[in-house]
């Protein structure tokens, strides 16, 4: 059921069953830009969250600072977060290796010391 009411029917010429929409003469609406406080709050929030969870701060800062999530940078942020997580795992592995090496050397030196002290005690007796 086609309606000829201009308030209900789309603007344009009706051509049988096909509706042809003509372009508007008005400029496209620009998205509302956040205020100065929102931009500053977003930057501070992003920096604070980045200290706790790297990569997430940029996402939250963008959400509050620009009034929406910037999906174009999300992939780059995820890749950066993955790279930083891999770096952290490599650092943890190096620390664990150093701890094992230190424990081994410490145990060897303790065994040597105990052996020397045992010889001294036996010599005194």
N, C-alpha and C positions, 0 to 999 in steps of 0.2 A: 504494500500500500504506500504509494508515494504521496508526500505532503507538499503542497504548494505554498505553505506558510513560510515566509522568509525568516521567521524566528526559529523554526524547527529545521527546515531544509538547509543543507550547506550552501554557502555562497558560491555561485558559479552557474554556468549554463548546464541545464539538464538535457542530455542527449540520449533519449530513449531510456535504457536502464543504467547507462554509464553517467556518472557525475564528474564533470570536469571542474577541478578547483583552480581558480585563477589566483596568481600570486598577489599577495597583499602589497599595498603601497607603503605600509608602515615599516620602519626599520625593525629588525629582530630585537627582541628584548634581551638586554644584557643581564647576566646573573648579578644578584645583589652582592656587592663587595663588603667584606666585614669591616667593622670600625677599627680605630687605632688600638683600643683596649683589647679587642679580640686578637689582633695580630701580635701584640706584645705578649698577651697571655699564652697564645699558641707557641710562640718562640720559647718562652720560659718553661712551659710544660714539656715541650719537645726535648729541650736540653736536660731537664731533670730526669725524664724517663729514659733518655739515652744512657745515663750513668748506670741505671739499674738493668735495663734490657736494651742493648744496642740494636738499632734498626727500628724499634717500635716507637721511639721518640719522634722520629720524623713523621710517622703515620699519624700519631696523636696530635703533634704540632700542626700538621696540615689540616687535620679535621677541625681543630679549634681556631687556628690562625687564618685559614682561607675559607672556612665555612663549609667545607666538604672534603672528601677523600680524593686525592689525586692518584688515580689508578695508573697513570702513565709511569710514575716513579715507583710504584709498588713493586714491580718486578726487580728493579735495580736495588731497592731496599732489601728485598728478600735475598737476592744474590749477595749483597754486602753482609747481611746477617749470617748467611751460610758460610761465607769466607771467614768471618770473624770467629764463628764457632769452630771451624776447622783449625784456625790459628790457636785458639784456646786449648783444643784437644792436643795439639802438638806440644804446647808449652807444658801441659799437665803430664804428658808422656815423658818429656825431658826431665821434669822435676822428679817423677817417680823413678826414673833410671838413676839419677844422681843420688836419690835417697837409698836405693838398693846398693849402689856402689859404696856409699859412705858406711852403711851398716856392715857390709862385708869387710871393709878395711878395718872398721872399728872392732869387729869380732876377732879378726886375725891379730890385731895389736893387743887386745885383751888376753887372748890365749898365749901370746908370746910373753906378756908381762906376768901372767899367772905362772907360767913355766919357770921364768927367771926367779920369781919370788919363792916358788916351791924349792928350787935349787938352793937359794940362800938360806931358807929355813932348815933344810936338810943339812947344810954345811955347818950351821950353828949348833945343831943338836949333836 
